[in-house]
Amino acid sequence: MDITTDTQKPAPSPAPQPTAPRDKRTARGASRPGDRIFVGLSRGSGILVLVIMAAIAAFLTYRAWLAISEDEANFFTSFEWNPTGSPPEFGIAVLAYGTIVSSVIAMAIAVPVSVGIALFITHYAPRKLGGLIGYVIDLLAAVPSIVYGLWGALVLVPHLNGLYGWLDTYLGWTGIFEWNGGAGRSLLTVGILLAIMILPIITNVSREVFRQVPRMHEEAALALGATRWEVIRMSVIPFGRSGVISASMLGLGRALGETMAVAMVLSPTFDISASLLDPGGGTFAQNIASKFNEATQMGRDALIASGLVLFVITLLVNGGARMIIARRKEYSGANA
Amino acid sequence: MAKRIDVSGLNAYYGSFLAIEDISMTVEPRSVTAFIGPSGCGKSTFLRTLNRMHEVTPGGRVDGKVMLDDENLYGAGIDPVAVRREVGMVFQRPNPFPTMSVYDNVAAGLRLNGKYKKSEMDGIVEKSLRGANLWNEVKDRLNKPGSGLSGGQQQRLCIARAIAVEPNVLLMDEPCSALDPISTLAIEDLIGELKERFTIVIVTHNMQQAARVSDRTAFFNLAAVGQPGKLIEIDETERIFSNPSVQATEDYISGRFG
């Protein structure tokens, strides 16, 4: 407002008067009908998002509370899932473990591979080849998850025996990779399948970020005598870091919530085994999908309670990612 | 340290387009040579052939000879990366690495070349920043991001980064065109000091600047748009601006075209 008073100088008076009300209105631009409609529309859209979010949270919390207040076991630590028994006993420990472990495996595989593909497309491949690979990755993103599930169950599971045997031979001593020869319907297989499913989204977003690295930053490194890899390390990756984190979070969100593909590959059990290679385990989304149809009212509320936990985990993950990005904000490429 | 550049019969292409044709000249060590000429005459392109940055552009290619003392930069088996460590460059727009601190920006080139002890590195960083007349302004914020400095300070930071690796030649591509007059003056003073240690080549659109900072001036021109740029003449700066031997140079300098 001060600036408006200074520049407009409405009348040559000894002391600057406060801006006239009419000027104030035009400065805000709210007097024109087009502006008013647009402001209303965009504000309405913003509010709508909040309302939807609040409605989902309220629904989940209410139904979850109905179930949890009946729960005789510890909701967070129990390995039981028997909400219709008397007394009802159920807990999310197995589901939380399965969801987090399979997503972590998926991220550990998908993020490095995706960043590698994105760098190859943008900085190494000849333009035509890069375009072709980008197109194929886009196609991968368009494959429905049920198809991934079919492929996972019919192709991936039977073909993983070699990998499982290798892991058992060389890393079996850790206990995490011990294999007793069972079918590969395990959390590791789910993680591998999820990695393939989230690869396209992480690759696509990373590729766009790497493509936007200003030419002058790359030339700065080149002119210092940097090799191609050093240019990528000095200019491209630091510039793209926050974008890659965002991309990974998009992928993680999908991995946490993936339902059909997991349900088709995993043979669900309600226990946690030390080895990632043992068949069994479960995830939130898979458990809800496979139990919801036959569940009673109480069973549904219990499933909704587990859904609430997944919702909270997703929120925490996103919040964490935002904090990581914000922490290095002043060093980000954005203020160059 | 400073080396002589001897260019002969140099052509540079973008794809099939011949951008500069048949350039031959000598750049003396420990002196400032300015390139002037109208836009599109190829002076920046020529500058970028001197540290093999031209071929980084897709389709960019060069033939001819550039001798740095007795080494042909375009000879067989010469690694362009090694050339760029020997011939430093400062760009038109200040381009410090935005994700690095002031200190790390200066140290960036050294870290590419090898391992240094912390104390050695501190010494070189300070010496380079002093060399770029920036030390007093940034000594209290060496760990702040380089992109937080003003435009003129950023450009001097880029100069510090370039001289930290002790190149033999320093190329400057319109280093002041994005800066205000005060920052420009600071850089021009700096160029005067740097020529004691380096061979300096500067491209500029500002003829007063060429007259102020350079010992020798080369005038580039092109016959028409789409034609290759050519070196018209190179001579003592004083002669170019008072009594050039080619009519086109005099027309350009006196503002009759370009």
HADDOCK unambig.tbl for C-alpha pairs under 7 A between the chains (distance, minus, plus):
assign (segid A and resid 216 and name CA) (segid B and resid 95 and name CA) 6.32 0.50 0.50
assign (segid A and resid 217 and name CA) (segid B and resid 95 and name CA) 6.09 0.50 0.50
assign (segid A and resid 217 and name CA) (segid B and resid 97 and name CA) 6.41 0.50 0.50
assign (segid A and resid 220 and name CA) (segid B and resid 95 and name CA) 6.47 0.50 0.50
assign (segid A and resid 223 and name CA) (segid B and resid 84 and name CA) 5.55 0.50 0.50
assign (segid A and resid 223 and name CA) (segid B and resid 88 and name CA) 6.32 0.50 0.50
assign (segid A and resid 223 and name CA) (segid B and resid 89 and name CA) 5.89 0.50 0.50
assign (segid A and resid 224 and name CA) (segid B and resid 84 and name CA) 6.05 0.50 0.50
assign (segid A and resid 224 and name CA) (segid B and resid 85 and name CA) 5.67 0.50 0.50
assign (segid A and resid 224 and name CA) (segid B and resid 88 and name CA) 6.47 0.50 0.50
assign (segid A and resid 224 and name CA) (segid B and resid 109 and name CA) 5.58 0.50 0.50
assign (segid A and resid 224 and name CA) (segid B and resid 162 and name CA) 6.83 0.50 0.50
assign (segid A and resid 225 and name CA) (segid B and resid 81 and name CA) 4.78 0.50 0.50
assign (segid A and resid 225 and name CA) (segid B and resid 82 and name CA) 6.28 0.50 0.50
assign (segid A and resid 225 and name CA) (segid B and resid 84 and name CA) 4.62 0.50 0.50
assign (segid A and resid 225 and name CA) (segid B and resid 85 and name CA) 4.52 0.50 0.50
assign (segid A and resid 226 and name CA) (segid B and resid 81 and name CA) 6.33 0.50 0.50
assign (segid A and resid 226 and name CA) (segid B and resid 112 and name CA) 6.73 0.50 0.50
assign (segid A and resid 227 and name CA) (segid B and resid 81 and name CA) 6.24 0.50 0.50
assign (segid A and resid 235 and name CA) (segid B and resid 97 and name CA) 6.87 0.50 0.50
assign (segid A and resid 238 and name CA) (segid B and resid 99 and name CA) 6.13 0.50 0.50
assign (segid A and resid 239 and name CA) (segid B and resid 99 and name CA) 6.91 0.50 0.50
assign (segid A and resid 331 and name CA) (segid B and resid 98 and name CA) 6.15 0.50 0.50
assign (segid A and resid 331 and name CA) (segid B and resid 99 and name CA) 4.44 0.50 0.50
assign (segid A and resid 331 and name CA) (segid B and resid 100 and name CA) 6.72 0.50 0.50
assign (segid A and resid 331 and name CA) (segid B and resid 145 and name CA) 6.02 0.50 0.50
assign (segid A and resid 332 and name CA) (segid B and resid 98 and name CA) 6.56 0.50 0.50
assign (segid A and resid 332 and name CA) (segid B and resid 99 and name CA) 5.52 0.50 0.50
assign (segid A and resid 333 and name CA) (segid B and resid 98 and name CA) 5.34 0.50 0.50
assign (segid A and resid 333 and name CA) (segid B and resid 99 and name CA) 6.17 0.50 0.50
assign (segid A and resid 336 and name CA) (segid B and resid 98 and name CA) 5.68 0.50 0.50
assign (segid A and resid 336 and name CA) (segid B and resid 147 and name CA) 5.66 0.50 0.50
